[in-house]
């Protein structure tokens, strides 16, 4: 039997796994499902049509699966799907899709820190970190292993690539390429060498990425020429091909290699 505090409010259509722990003052909405090993701490709110996989921890005051912040939403059934092993800290908000049967999707092993926000229809991969106060607008996509540092803002429809790092307080209105460090406003500062080494990528595999980065962001060549040169010279590297594919598929464009003016 689930361990449910007497003060919790559980909708009759909600489904709780047998070992779920529900703290004081928790609310769980209609047609929601909470998987095995989950802990929902006091005062947290799980909205309707929300699915949590196994072993998630939702901390006090988090709001998971509430209505999207969209003036065109009028109460229709929309969805939030959360995988397994996520940590959702105090004050975090993760919203459902903004139209009927659309979904916000979160993968496995992510860490959503205090007061971070995931907007409607976002897709968040695995092992992503959103640090305190970071914000994802609607329809964003954040790929595996990316880190969105404190008080960062990501514009709606922007993609953040695999193992990208946004430095604290930065803002992205263009796509952030994989393996790169984003700073300021749409400035692609350098490669995320620490992240690449953390996953065990060998120096011999990092070097083609370094050379590709220089050609794309530092050579001054037109982007199409730089991408063609990179593909010709370093096209045998899977990581370089991933970088090229991401940039070529960017509908909002990508950040620039030029440092923004200051003062």
Buried (B, 14 or more C-beta within 10 A) or exposed (E): EBEBEEEBEBBEEBBBBEBBBBBEBBBBBEBBBBBEBBBBBBBBBBBBBBBBBBBBBBBBBBBBBBBBBBEEBEEEBBBBBBBBBBBBBBBBBBBBBBBEEBBBBBBBBBBBBBBBBBBBBBBBBBBBBBBBBBBBBBBBBBBBBBBBBBBBBBBBBBBBBBBBBBBBBBBBBBBBBBBBBBBBBBBBBBBBBEBBEEEEBEEEBBEBBBBBBBBBBEBEBEBEEBBBBBBEBBEEBEBBBBBBEBBEEBEBEBBBBEEEEEE
